[in-house]
Amino acid sequence: MPAEHGCDQHVFRGIAHLLPRSFAPSFPERFSRVFCRLTGINGRLARTRHIEQRAEVQAIRRAQRLLLRSAVGCRLRPLRKLPGTAQFSLPIDPGTLAAAVGPVAVGATEMRAQLREMDTEE
């Protein structure tokens, strides 16, 4: 799955404006179709071998790329694939690992979490 896979109406409400009228007649139907037919799919569990060739998926991907380019300010480039495996050490918030469902396979050999006090308003 490409990096833009997670960009749907939950990230960019404007995605409905960038889809052709033929995609779905109303915004609620467009949002539903984007989520049910593509962004709600977990690529690790569903069969997605030829999904990118479907016309509706191409329309969604175009809208996603346009929105990401607008938000980031430049065109996203695919990361170069390295042969074999690589190890990185990167401090992350414990919630990040729980949200690691997407285009990058994440494995952890060791996980340490540092708890910190939250600011509370009294």
C-alpha positions as semicolon CSV with decimal commas, in nm:
position;residue;x (nm);y (nm);z (nm)
1;M;0,000;0,000;0,000
2;P;0,128;0,348;-0,078
3;A;0,184;0,603;0,199
4;E;-0,128;0,799;0,104
5;H;-0,348;0,496;0,182
6;G;-0,453;0,636;0,519
7;C;-0,565;0,973;0,386
8;D;-0,941;0,977;0,372
9;Q;-1,223;1,195;0,502
10;H;-1,093;1,146;0,856
11;V;-0,773;1,327;0,756
12;F;-0,890;1,557;0,475
13;R;-1,261;1,642;0,452
14;G;-1,191;1,796;0,113
15;I;-1,128;1,460;-0,051
16;A;-1,493;1,450;-0,163
17;H;-1,444;1,767;-0,368
18;L;-1,157;1,610;-0,565
19;L;-1,345;1,298;-0,671
20;P;-1,539;1,305;-0,999
21;R;-1,917;1,340;-0,976
22;S;-1,944;0,998;-1,141
23;F;-1,766;0,845;-0,839
24;A;-2,077;0,896;-0,622
25;P;-2,356;1,157;-0,637
26;S;-2,339;1,289;-0,278
27;F;-2,062;1,364;-0,030
28;P;-2,182;1,104;0,225
29;E;-2,180;0,841;-0,050
30;R;-1,831;0,948;-0,164
31;F;-1,698;0,929;0,194
32;S;-1,854;0,587;0,241
33;R;-1,720;0,455;-0,088
34;V;-1,367;0,586;-0,021
35;F;-1,360;0,418;0,318
36;C;-1,542;0,094;0,233
37;R;-1,366;0,032;-0,097
38;L;-1,013;0,144;-0,012
39;T;-0,896;0,330;0,297
40;G;-1,077;0,101;0,540
41;I;-0,887;-0,197;0,401
42;N;-0,603;-0,337;0,608
43;G;-0,345;-0,429;0,343
44;R;-0,190;-0,692;0,568
45;L;-0,516;-0,884;0,601
46;A;-0,708;-0,829;0,276
47;R;-0,623;-0,951;-0,071
48;T;-0,502;-0,636;-0,244
49;R;-0,282;-0,772;-0,522
50;H;-0,448;-0,589;-0,814
51;I;-0,639;-0,321;-0,625
52;E;-0,433;-0,030;-0,762
53;Q;-0,546;-0,106;-1,120
54;R;-0,914;-0,044;-1,041
55;A;-1,050;0,286;-1,180
56;E;-1,215;0,387;-0,852
57;V;-0,891;0,328;-0,663
58;Q;-0,698;0,538;-0,916
59;A;-0,947;0,824;-0,867
60;I;-0,908;0,802;-0,489
61;R;-0,527;0,784;-0,511
62;R;-0,522;1,094;-0,733
63;A;-0,731;1,286;-0,478
64;Q;-0,509;1,162;-0,194
65;R;-0,191;1,270;-0,373
66;L;-0,335;1,615;-0,446
67;L;-0,435;1,664;-0,083
68;L;-0,102;1,543;0,052
69;R;0,089;1,761;-0,190
70;S;-0,115;2,060;-0,079
71;A;-0,062;1,980;0,290
72;V;0,309;1,897;0,267
73;G;0,399;2,158;0,006
74;C;0,589;1,923;-0,224
75;R;0,541;1,601;-0,411
76;L;0,599;1,289;-0,205
77;R;0,857;1,051;-0,340
78;P;0,858;0,678;-0,272
79;L;1,131;0,563;-0,038
80;R;1,405;0,361;-0,195
81;K;1,386;-0,005;-0,100
82;L;1,698;-0,140;0,062
83;P;1,798;-0,502;0,004
84;G;1,754;-0,724;0,307
85;T;1,656;-0,584;0,641
86;A;1,776;-0,289;0,842
87;Q;1,762;-0,199;1,208
88;F;1,698;0,148;1,342
89;S;1,685;0,290;1,688
90;L;1,418;0,553;1,719
91;P;1,247;0,678;2,034
92;I;0,872;0,675;1,986
93;D;0,566;0,738;2,196
94;P;0,404;0,410;2,312
95;G;0,085;0,500;2,125
96;T;0,273;0,514;1,797
97;L;0,341;0,142;1,791
98;A;-0,024;0,070;1,860
99;A;-0,116;0,283;1,557
100;A;0,140;0,119;1,329
101;V;-0,105;-0,020;1,077
102;G;-0,016;0,106;0,736
103;P;0,231;0,090;0,451
104;V;0,540;0,022;0,665
105;A;0,603;-0,314;0,828
106;V;0,701;-0,247;1,185
107;G;0,877;-0,495;1,406
108;A;1,008;-0,438;1,753
109;T;1,269;-0,646;1,931
110;E;1,265;-0,429;2,240
111;M;1,021;-0,170;2,356
112;R;1,072;0,062;2,650
113;A;0,819;0,322;2,743
114;Q;0,883;0,626;2,952
115;L;0,578;0,745;3,139
116;R;0,545;1,113;3,209
117;E;0,300;1,309;3,411
118;M;0,025;1,472;3,212
119;D;-0,058;1,835;3,268
120;T;-0,395;1,855;3,433
121;E;-0,611;2,159;3,459
122;E;-0,760;2,210;3,803
